[in-house]
Each structure stands twice: as C-alpha cells, then as structure tokens.
Amino acid sequence: MAFRFEGLQIWNQALQLSVEVNDLAKTFPSFELHSLSSQIRRASDSVVLNIAEGSTGQSKLEFCRFLRYALRSGIEVVSCIFIAREKGYLSEDVFRQFYIKYEHLCKMITNFQKSLQ
C-alpha cells in the first residue's frame, strides 16, 4: 500500500535534499555535532516529515498548515547554510548549490500549497 506522500514531487525532492544535507552536516567540525550539525539535520528532516504528515490529514486546510511548517523548516535550513558559510564550513560553491536547491524546493511547496487553496 502506497502512502499519498510517496507520489508527491515535493516530498521526493525534500527527501533527496534531506539525505544531501545529512551528508553535508557530517563534514562540519565535530564540536558542531550537537549544535549546527544537529540543527540543520533536524530542519531538513522536518521538511520531509511535515509534508508526509500533512498529506494524511483530514482536509486541504490541514495539509496547507503542515506545508507552512515544511516551508518554515526549509527556510531554517537556508539560515543554517548561511551560518555554516560564515563559519567557514562551506565553500561559496557548495553554499550556492544548497541555496538554489532549497530556494527551488520552497517555491515548489508554496506553489503546491496555492494549488490546494
């Protein structure tokens, strides 16, 4: 039995990015393990989880609420990559790659949310 979220492009994109962010966080200094590394991993996972959780809701309104949570978590990831860049953990190229990917994902989430309203 397939769950509704499995067929959603935004969920699949968020899942792929979550894996990439988790790999990225492993490159941060070990002293960041319980701070920035943990924060960026939790935020990226939260995007995926909120899309999935919202898709099983009782109404479009409820789904939109969870999509707003997912969007906020995506923006949190972007803020984390800004911090990582400022601390010297990311090159400008890696920063731009993740920035562009999350900018695209956030636009996808916003457009999907609009389609439900």
C-alpha positions as CSV (number, residue, x, y, z in Angstrom):
1,M,0.0,0.0,0.0
2,A,1.5,3.3,-1.0
3,F,1.1,6.4,1.1
4,R,-0.2,9.6,-0.6
5,F,3.0,11.4,0.1
6,E,5.1,9.0,-1.8
7,G,3.7,10.3,-5.1
8,L,4.3,13.9,-4.2
9,Q,7.1,15.6,-6.1
10,I,7.7,18.0,-3.2
11,W,8.1,15.1,-0.8
12,N,10.6,13.2,-3.1
13,Q,12.6,16.4,-3.6
14,A,12.7,17.1,0.1
15,L,13.7,13.5,0.9
16,Q,16.7,13.7,-1.6
17,L,17.7,17.1,-0.1
18,S,17.5,15.7,3.4
19,V,19.9,13.0,2.5
20,E,22.3,15.6,0.9
21,V,22.1,17.8,4.0
22,N,22.8,15.0,6.3
23,D,25.9,14.1,4.3
24,L,26.9,17.8,4.4
25,A,26.5,18.1,8.1
26,K,29.0,15.2,8.5
27,T,31.6,17.5,7.1
28,F,31.2,20.1,9.8
29,P,33.7,20.2,12.7
30,S,33.0,17.6,15.4
31,F,32.3,20.3,18.0
32,E,29.2,21.3,16.0
33,L,27.7,17.8,16.4
34,H,25.2,18.8,18.9
35,S,24.6,22.3,17.6
36,L,24.7,23.4,14.0
37,S,25.1,19.9,12.6
38,S,22.1,18.7,14.6
39,Q,20.0,21.8,13.8
40,I,20.5,21.6,10.0
41,R,19.8,17.8,10.0
42,R,16.6,18.2,12.1
43,A,15.4,21.1,9.9
44,S,15.9,19.2,6.7
45,D,14.2,16.1,8.1
46,S,11.4,18.3,9.3
47,V,10.6,19.4,5.7
48,V,10.1,15.8,4.7
49,L,8.2,14.8,7.8
50,N,5.8,17.7,7.7
51,I,4.9,17.1,4.1
52,A,4.2,13.4,4.8
53,E,2.2,14.1,8.0
54,G,0.1,16.8,6.3
55,S,-0.7,14.6,3.4
56,T,-2.6,12.2,5.6
57,G,-4.8,14.9,7.1
58,Q,-8.5,15.2,7.0
59,S,-8.7,18.4,4.9
60,K,-6.8,20.6,2.5
61,L,-6.7,23.3,5.1
62,E,-4.9,20.9,7.5
63,F,-2.5,19.9,4.7
64,C,-1.7,23.6,4.0
65,R,-0.9,24.1,7.7
66,F,1.7,21.3,7.5
67,L,3.1,22.7,4.2
68,R,3.6,26.0,6.0
69,Y,5.6,24.1,8.7
70,A,7.6,22.4,5.9
71,L,8.3,25.8,4.3
72,R,9.5,27.3,7.6
73,S,11.8,24.3,8.1
74,G,13.2,24.8,4.6
75,I,13.9,28.4,5.4
76,E,15.6,27.2,8.6
77,V,17.9,25.0,6.5
78,V,18.8,28.0,4.4
79,S,19.6,30.0,7.5
80,C,21.8,27.2,8.7
81,I,23.8,27.1,5.5
82,F,24.4,30.9,5.8
83,I,25.8,30.3,9.3
84,A,27.9,27.4,8.0
85,R,29.3,29.5,5.2
86,E,30.1,32.4,7.7
87,K,31.9,30.0,10.0
88,G,34.0,28.7,7.1
89,Y,32.5,25.2,6.9
90,L,31.1,25.7,3.3
91,S,32.7,27.0,0.2
92,E,30.8,29.5,-1.8
93,D,30.1,26.9,-4.5
94,V,28.6,24.4,-2.0
95,F,26.6,27.2,-0.3
96,R,25.1,28.3,-3.7
97,Q,24.2,24.7,-4.7
98,F,22.2,24.2,-1.5
99,Y,20.8,27.7,-1.5
100,I,19.5,27.2,-5.1
101,K,18.1,23.7,-4.3
102,Y,16.2,24.9,-1.2
103,E,15.0,28.1,-3.0
104,H,13.5,25.8,-5.6
105,L,12.0,23.4,-3.1
106,C,10.4,26.3,-1.1
107,K,8.9,27.6,-4.3
108,M,7.6,24.2,-5.1
109,I,6.0,23.9,-1.6
110,T,4.5,27.4,-2.0
111,N,3.0,26.6,-5.4
112,F,1.6,23.2,-4.2
113,Q,0.1,24.9,-1.2
114,K,-1.6,27.5,-3.5
115,S,-3.0,24.7,-5.7
116,L,-4.7,23.3,-2.6
117,Q,-6.5,26.5,-1.7
